[in-house]
Amino acid sequence: MTPRILKLVAVISLPLIASGCATVAGISDPVAGFATVEARSQSVTGKQAVWIQSSQQAQAVSARVKGLLQKKTIGPDTAVQVALLNNKGLQAAYAEVGLSAADVWQETMPVNPTISVGMIGIDPVRTIEGAVVSNILALATHKRRVAVADARFRQAQLRAAEETLRLAADTRRAWINAVSAWETVSYLNQAQAAADAASALAQKLGETGAFTKTGQAREHVFYAELAGQTAEARLAARTAKEELTRLMGLWGYDVDYSVPNALPALPKGAMAKRAIEAEALRNRVDLEIARLELEALAKSYGLTEATRYVTDLELLTGVEVEREESEEGGTETSAALILELEFVIPIFDTGKARMRKAELAYMQAANLLAEKAVNIRSEARSAYDGYRSTYDIARHYRNNVVPLRKKIEEEAVLTYNGMITNTFELLADTRAKVNSIILSLNAKRNFWLADVNLGTAVYGGGGSASAAGDAPAVAGAGAEGH
């Protein structure tokens, strides 16, 4: 009687099981690696970053955000802290750390058992065959694969830290632009009030015949132009504040906050940075990421070399158990040891192409690292030059241009009252003073933006579209915020 066979094949990595499941300590933690991200970003920004993992954490963060800004006038540090707590894009960036940690965790595990069932005939109880397949290649390359995954994990941590620094810098820039915008609005409001009074006076004098129609028209058009500039400045200020709101991740009732109407005054002196290049090379996060890329590719190169000739090597071991019915009506059972070796013969693909690709990828990363080091030096020099130059320019406007313009206007008013200066000359002096003060406000804004850019040049997190010259030409100095 022909035996009917049931074959059961269990595929597991026995050598790995025998050696134990070596795991990286704490890699299975849901927030594995985030401590590094938090410490790195806090050392630069001075603010806390949070990776939200539960609804309870989300509620606590929401309550903290409301306490920081609702119905309050916020400074740049508060804006940065709210952004680090509340920006959902940053939370998505932190998820990359968890994904990379899971990759490391996966590499530390043995190969999962695979069950394969085959059947001949309709009676599955006649013959049972069991086999264990052990992937020898997985055992041989285990340490290298874990090392590569670990390097990628450290890269993911630094990328998350870089995203944190970038968000902090962008938020600080947005705060500077918003405050500068309302500062200009505030000043234009003051200038418009004075122009309105002059326009009304010109109209009354014109009614008495003491003022020509040309003089009246000049007063009226100056007031009308200032009104248009003020409206444009208000729009730019609202847009700048909305960008800040967006970076802080706010909506609904949370947008009920204000910013000051004036930027901080210039510092007494500019910082001296004699070793700015060396400082940037020590601290730039993106340079560390590039170094880790080179390290990961070096480890991958070793892995490729180890598997150059053999890409699929399996050892099958097990026991075949066969049960048959005898002619006397009983059953007979027999067992036999199974040992099989399966591998690919490298006749056509000898691994040279894979080795060439690995070598070129390594050389590519090495050259990109060298280029980045050169670029970082240049960026640091450029950022410091911009910082010093914008400080000198802003101080020049504050100490020289604006006082002289105010002096000229004051003298023009005196001579106008004495009928020495005509209306056109007075309006020209007043218009020039308005332009000079706005230029002074913009110069102060550019300095504070350059200060932020200097920080990103040293620590990383740059690459924002915002630049000193891209901000709206708006700012102000009122008592209330907006």
Steps between C-alpha positions, in 0.01 A plus 500: 500500500647828392562724805337841514726774625453821699818714497550772765799735455586751773749765385682672786850626568625249752855637540362844583263352755783305651709815536211689660298802379752777546317833518611858526407621846174692500456487123146365536394803705236706308711815550837334445764753399292809573707590806790574266279721282365688800842554658657621175222744417469630857872572520462739204151647541466480877145369446339164560393271217228239560412190302130442563410131535156499661179699532593587858829653383316688225256648752783603732687667213184679386441635850860618521476676163185682609670608820798636308324719247123537530413871529866582563769700324772247422872538450725299265590238761134429575423475127781248453385292796142490374619395153713216642203377701220548250629475142359181346760487224768471767311212659501328160878552479539336842315193368798439271708435811254232608499343154879483497504353852257233380741417217781442752267294715404293197862430410578371850230233477550148359329396179132419557388134467330417171260207478460325165241222469482266203280193449494195272172310496202570720607344831740740681583271791715246319829683489620808685827662407649788698792713392674805642653746259771725640617803302874484540545830314282682751719369781824594326391857428297561817746736669562698181128545434440617855793744472360649177153534653652662809682759287175579320327530836753756621451686172124510560559645846715779361254571220224538756722734701572698183127534429451626854772762456355600161152549645642703790693726262204545264272584794745757632525658154121509470472669840758763396317566173161528671623738770692706246186520286287639781779742594481657155120509519523681832740761366294555184192550717682778685619659175151472352346672803738794456433511125125493564528799729709686243249416227208627708688820584584556132135466410394758759772742390394448140143590587621834637715561196825481698611176329522428130319210339836352401616504863175340612537227237852423616383455860207284391703274272765446769228387739343278232832334416571432867156345534577264213839408645342435839238269348770304317705480820201365694445228242867404512490497881195272511666267248821489703312419818305228321827335398604498864163351596544228238847404624370476856226266379215714636136519397163581651507682832874442535572778250390755760848628577699817430853595406680815617493817292876550500807285458762500775755777479836426345754347740779723625748317284523217247633161603858420406545163329866440424469124444160489333605234246633260762193553715272417209697187412471380860128564538323469164243223513489449123876439495457224759222350287736494201770332710253234610400447137863425422519266799181318397625456143833370629315239703277421203811457287626240747164328490505492119854360503397226743214395274676551168497137390222353708165674520274207587638225721267278703547194715202267540500264797224294653340164541268312263243295685306246291203296621350212296224247553618139504323206337412367844299817571757677721725800428874524449696821567847582373718811540789629289734801548489763224797722412495717187710797386370750245711775340535705182802432276651836389561407137353810336470757780829500689408807707735739317216732400373521857851568628547776241172663604600482867841656428352782294232572762772528764713733288194709420421541870864584577504778241164635618635510856807692389282742300272555798797581723618762249150645468452517877819702534375742235151521652645577842719779362214642297256487793742679731576760236126558459458523876773761544399699192130519587592605854718784371230608252222497760717693746584754229132567432424518871789728595541716190230496235184513712623773741605716206165455325315593817722806540432606140125465545502694826691784337269491199195536725658801672584670172157410360331664797717805434387499137857429384445143373217426259256212528667289234835507680337407833316207341820380333686505832217320678480236225877448517481454877227237463708309246813519716322366808350212302847419362631509858228260615577264213871515580427401859283212378776384265747493786280273714440273201878486442540405866270200442688410181828507689364242743387268221839535330671379818257231618292404197132526425540756224369479148190708564359710217484793736793736470580847619392657176189284452305622801216749458605861547274557798556569874354725797530652852164517672402410851286195413576183311319349201 
